Amino acid sequence: QAQLEESGGGTVQAGGSLKLSCPARRIILSTWTSSTLNWYRQAPGKQRELVASIRGGEIPNYLDSVKGRFTISKDNIKRMVYLQMDSLKVEDTGVYYCNVKTSGTDYWGRGTQVTVSS
């Protein structure tokens, strides 16, 4: 059962931008600040892969193919996770999932479709 709900997906031409959002208000602030916040994606016929990750004040980590184009960010007060995607490529097409890993629970969203056309 999905506990998070992503938004912001859609269809865009190559070179365009989208910003995904993921509210996680059910997670209490003290847990939120120590959680790892992730965006995954799954392309048709492929395994789910980790696209971007951020934890606390650490430097975010990115999949090599999205470095310099995608930016993960968070709002601790609102308990929101974002993924800004610029210079989108056809190969970025897939379902994007928000994931919050706490010390005890793994929260997932249902996913939002991102389609990049040539």
Backbone bond lengths (Angstrom), bond angles and torsions (degrees), N, CA, C in turn:
res aa  C-N    CA-C-N  psi(-1)  N-CA   C-N-CA  omega(-1)  CA-C   N-CA-C  phi
1 Q - - - 1.468 - - 1.521 108.80 -
2 A 1.333 116.12 125.27 1.448 120.65 -178.89 1.512 109.91 -70.28
3 Q 1.332 116.03 138.00 1.458 120.79 179.54 1.514 112.46 -111.42
4 L 1.329 115.95 -10.05 1.448 121.13 179.14 1.524 107.93 -121.33
5 E 1.333 116.41 162.43 1.460 119.31 179.65 1.518 110.03 -138.45
6 E 1.327 114.68 107.40 1.449 120.40 179.53 1.532 110.83 -76.62
7 S 1.305 115.56 157.32 1.463 121.05 172.71 1.512 108.90 -148.15
8 G 1.325 115.81 165.17 1.455 120.46 176.03 1.510 115.10 107.59
9 G 1.326 116.63 -5.76 1.453 118.50 177.96 1.517 111.79 -70.30
10 G 1.313 116.09 172.82 1.456 120.43 179.08 1.505 110.40 164.06
11 T 1.328 114.56 -166.29 1.454 122.03 179.08 1.518 109.21 -110.89
12 V 1.315 115.06 131.44 1.462 120.31 -177.72 1.521 108.95 -142.90
13 Q 1.307 116.52 152.64 1.461 119.82 176.23 1.525 110.41 -77.04
14 A 1.310 115.56 154.96 1.456 120.53 177.03 1.530 109.38 -55.14
15 G 1.338 114.61 136.93 1.457 119.89 -176.48 1.512 113.36 95.18
16 G 1.319 116.49 -12.57 1.451 120.95 -179.07 1.517 113.06 -83.40
17 S 1.330 114.98 -174.57 1.459 121.48 -176.13 1.521 111.13 -132.99
18 L 1.317 114.44 151.91 1.460 122.30 171.36 1.516 107.84 -143.57
19 K 1.326 115.61 153.38 1.467 119.59 174.90 1.524 108.32 -126.75
20 L 1.308 115.72 120.54 1.452 121.76 178.46 1.522 109.65 -93.90
21 S 1.320 114.89 144.86 1.462 120.83 179.09 1.517 109.89 -127.54
22 C 1.312 115.41 150.47 1.471 120.17 -179.42 1.532 108.59 -146.37
23 P 1.320 117.88 105.35 1.457 120.37 176.07 1.524 110.38 -79.46
24 A 1.335 115.68 139.64 1.475 120.23 -179.75 1.525 108.93 -134.86
25 R 1.313 115.68 49.06 1.462 120.53 -172.57 1.520 113.41 -68.99
26 R 1.344 117.60 -19.06 1.458 119.07 179.93 1.533 111.89 -72.85
27 I 1.321 116.83 -12.52 1.463 120.80 -179.69 1.519 108.47 -89.93
28 I 1.323 116.35 124.40 1.456 119.05 -176.61 1.528 110.23 -69.41
29 L 1.311 117.01 153.09 1.451 121.98 -170.88 1.519 112.52 -58.99
30 S 1.317 117.83 -41.16 1.469 120.56 -177.69 1.529 111.48 -64.21
31 T 1.318 116.85 -31.40 1.462 121.39 176.51 1.516 110.07 -79.01
32 W 1.322 115.66 -39.77 1.462 121.73 -178.25 1.524 111.50 -56.05
33 T 1.321 117.28 -44.96 1.463 120.59 -172.61 1.525 112.68 -67.21
34 S 1.322 117.24 -19.57 1.468 119.57 178.29 1.525 112.07 -106.12
35 S 1.304 117.20 7.43 1.456 121.31 -177.76 1.519 111.37 -87.40
36 T 1.325 115.34 156.18 1.460 121.99 171.73 1.523 107.23 -97.57
37 L 1.319 115.60 127.44 1.462 122.12 -177.19 1.522 108.70 -107.39
38 N 1.310 116.40 126.68 1.459 120.67 -172.79 1.527 112.07 -130.94
39 W 1.308 114.66 151.51 1.463 122.59 165.47 1.530 107.55 -119.40
40 Y 1.320 115.86 126.84 1.456 122.64 175.47 1.537 108.11 -113.94
41 R 1.309 115.49 164.43 1.465 119.30 171.60 1.521 109.09 -144.01
42 Q 1.320 113.76 155.70 1.457 119.96 176.76 1.515 109.00 -137.30
43 A 1.317 114.86 116.70 1.465 121.10 176.80 1.531 108.76 -87.07
44 P 1.328 116.92 156.88 1.472 119.89 179.68 1.529 111.54 -55.21
45 G 1.318 116.19 128.29 1.458 120.92 177.19 1.515 114.65 77.23
46 K 1.323 117.17 5.62 1.469 119.94 -178.28 1.528 110.66 -122.09
47 Q 1.320 114.51 163.80 1.464 119.33 177.91 1.527 110.46 -77.45
48 R 1.301 114.60 155.65 1.459 119.62 175.79 1.521 109.08 -65.74
49 E 1.330 117.20 138.37 1.458 120.86 -179.86 1.521 110.50 -130.96
50 L 1.322 114.27 149.48 1.460 120.66 179.00 1.528 109.15 -79.23
51 V 1.312 116.00 124.05 1.466 121.58 -177.04 1.529 110.84 -96.11
52 A 1.323 117.31 -45.16 1.458 120.79 -176.17 1.514 109.15 -154.69
53 S 1.335 115.20 149.53 1.456 120.52 -175.88 1.522 108.93 -147.69
54 I 1.341 115.27 143.18 1.463 119.60 177.01 1.520 108.28 -146.42
55 R 1.328 116.13 142.65 1.466 121.23 179.50 1.521 109.07 -141.75
56 G 1.304 116.30 122.30 1.457 121.08 178.58 1.515 111.22 55.79
57 G 1.324 115.19 -132.26 1.451 120.28 179.14 1.516 113.63 -97.96
58 E 1.333 116.16 14.01 1.463 120.12 -178.03 1.523 110.85 -73.48
59 I 1.320 114.78 161.05 1.456 120.98 176.87 1.533 108.49 -68.68
60 P 1.320 118.30 131.99 1.462 120.02 179.60 1.526 112.36 -63.53
61 N 1.305 115.19 155.36 1.459 121.89 174.72 1.519 109.43 -111.93
62 Y 1.325 116.27 144.69 1.463 120.77 -177.94 1.521 110.68 -134.09
63 L 1.318 114.79 149.89 1.455 121.27 168.35 1.524 107.29 -61.25
64 D 1.313 117.06 138.91 1.462 120.09 -175.58 1.533 112.58 -53.90
65 S 1.311 117.04 -38.58 1.459 120.21 -174.13 1.535 113.18 -71.73
66 V 1.321 117.93 -11.85 1.467 119.88 -179.61 1.529 112.29 -112.75
67 K 1.317 117.50 -3.10 1.462 120.36 -179.54 1.520 110.37 -58.68
68 G 1.334 115.10 134.08 1.458 119.95 -179.74 1.512 113.57 86.19
69 R 1.334 117.28 -10.72 1.468 120.59 -179.64 1.524 112.21 -117.01
70 F 1.314 116.96 -33.53 1.465 121.48 -178.30 1.521 109.87 -108.62
71 T 1.326 115.98 147.53 1.462 121.53 177.29 1.525 109.72 -135.72
72 I 1.321 116.12 121.83 1.467 120.68 174.81 1.520 108.27 -93.58
73 S 1.322 115.67 139.98 1.456 119.80 178.23 1.527 108.74 -147.90
74 K 1.326 114.81 168.91 1.462 118.69 -178.89 1.503 110.11 -146.74
75 D 1.304 115.12 157.30 1.452 122.34 175.30 1.526 105.80 -122.02
76 N 1.312 116.39 107.71 1.465 120.11 -175.11 1.522 112.72 -67.38
77 I 1.328 116.93 -34.36 1.463 119.82 -178.91 1.526 110.15 -69.63
78 K 1.325 115.84 -45.91 1.465 119.99 -179.28 1.515 112.60 -83.66
79 R 1.338 116.90 -12.05 1.466 121.54 -174.54 1.518 110.91 54.25
80 M 1.295 113.39 58.47 1.458 122.13 178.84 1.528 109.37 -122.20
81 V 1.318 115.56 146.24 1.464 122.01 173.16 1.524 107.27 -119.87
82 Y 1.323 116.15 138.70 1.458 120.62 -178.29 1.535 109.69 -126.57
83 L 1.312 114.31 155.28 1.456 120.37 170.26 1.523 107.39 -135.66
84 Q 1.325 116.02 107.40 1.459 121.52 175.59 1.517 107.62 -87.38
85 M 1.321 115.96 123.56 1.466 120.81 -177.08 1.519 108.76 -119.25
86 D 1.312 116.12 115.11 1.459 122.39 179.57 1.521 110.28 -115.54
87 S 1.301 115.47 164.26 1.479 121.64 178.93 1.525 110.64 48.20
88 L 1.306 115.59 48.03 1.459 120.37 -175.34 1.518 111.76 -63.26
89 K 1.331 114.36 145.47 1.455 122.01 -179.95 1.531 109.21 -118.55
90 V 1.304 115.29 159.72 1.464 120.08 179.71 1.529 110.31 -55.93
91 E 1.326 116.09 -37.88 1.466 120.37 -178.23 1.527 113.57 -71.54
92 D 1.324 118.02 -4.22 1.464 120.55 174.32 1.533 111.45 -83.60
93 T 1.305 116.77 -5.21 1.461 121.14 -179.85 1.520 111.18 -60.28
94 G 1.324 116.09 136.41 1.454 120.82 177.62 1.519 110.86 163.09
95 V 1.307 114.91 -177.94 1.457 120.96 174.14 1.521 107.82 -94.82
96 Y 1.303 116.33 126.97 1.464 122.43 -177.06 1.531 109.42 -103.84
97 Y 1.339 114.67 131.84 1.458 121.69 -176.33 1.525 110.98 -119.42
98 C 1.298 114.79 136.84 1.455 121.72 172.06 1.529 108.53 -89.88
99 N 1.329 116.30 139.93 1.466 121.17 -179.82 1.525 109.12 -140.84
100 V 1.306 116.08 131.88 1.463 121.76 175.49 1.520 107.81 -121.29
101 K 1.322 115.58 117.98 1.469 120.75 179.68 1.519 109.19 -103.48
102 T 1.330 115.29 114.26 1.454 119.73 174.85 1.522 108.20 -102.38
103 S 1.313 118.00 -178.44 1.462 120.52 -178.84 1.525 111.58 -67.18
104 G 1.322 117.38 -22.47 1.447 119.24 -176.38 1.513 115.71 -121.92
105 T 1.304 117.66 -20.39 1.457 120.68 -172.60 1.514 110.97 -137.92
106 D 1.326 114.15 146.76 1.456 122.39 177.14 1.527 107.03 -112.06
107 Y 1.342 117.41 114.09 1.454 121.23 -178.65 1.525 109.40 -100.82
108 W 1.339 115.32 138.70 1.470 120.76 179.50 1.526 110.27 -131.63
109 G 1.321 113.95 154.46 1.443 120.32 172.14 1.515 110.40 -100.53
110 R 1.329 115.68 173.33 1.471 121.11 179.17 1.520 112.33 -77.82
111 G 1.310 116.02 -19.37 1.455 120.08 -179.17 1.517 112.37 100.87
112 T 1.323 115.45 151.49 1.456 121.64 175.90 1.532 107.91 -132.52
113 Q 1.317 115.85 135.28 1.461 120.91 -175.42 1.529 111.18 -79.94
114 V 1.318 114.69 131.17 1.466 121.98 172.81 1.523 106.95 -119.38
115 T 1.315 115.82 122.48 1.453 121.01 178.97 1.519 108.81 -123.29
116 V 1.319 115.86 123.52 1.457 121.29 179.43 1.526 107.85 -112.06
117 S 1.311 115.94 120.80 1.465 120.70 -178.34 1.519 110.53 -100.43
118 S 1.310 115.06 152.66 1.473 119.61 -178.21 1.521 111.38 -86.86
